[in-house]
């Protein structure tokens, strides 16, 4: 338990420059208090208790302004910054090192049964006021922009903005919007291919392969000559 508490405090010290000490973080960070209370509620929820976990959840919401259903699964390294108005639904699942800001909702889209809330991958950042609604996955290392409404799956290493949420970059490459002529135009004229440099690189690689093959042939000739000399000397 103490190792887990230390890890929680380390997360705050690492990601929030406003945190001056672990004592301040332990006493004054509502996101941390909400996580601690959720772990207690989730423990009893897993034991098939109903009312008591929801009472803990209600107390946590009153104390912190953060509403995390006892059934939600939170991964290690979660950081909730400020957190006021944040909601995490019952079947939501969060991976490792997720960062959530105030006003975020990880919710459902209707009254369907079973898995109805999103699965958040590792190292994901969900910015202030973003809504992620539905039983899909947000891929690892992705970022959801402030105020975005995400209604479908997000591939890993993506940046999503807008209503409804649209992927604007993936794997560090800009994704143009076919409905926006401006976004279809790439003005990064300083980032251009260099065919001469590419040819020189291929030529250098080819020369290395030729030199390696010549060395193999030289060794083979030397070995053949040595074998012939030994044969002549013997006979």
QUIWO-V263042 format. One record per helix or strand of 3 or more residues. SS is the DSSP state (helix for helix, strand for strand). FROM is the first residue (numbers start at 1). TO is the last residue. If there is no record, write none. Layout:
# QUIWO-V263042
SS,FROM,TO
SS,FROM,TO
This chain:
# QUIWO-V263042
helix,2,15
helix,22,28
helix,30,46
helix,51,64
strand,105,107
strand,131,133
strand,158,161
strand,166,170
helix,181,184
helix,195,234
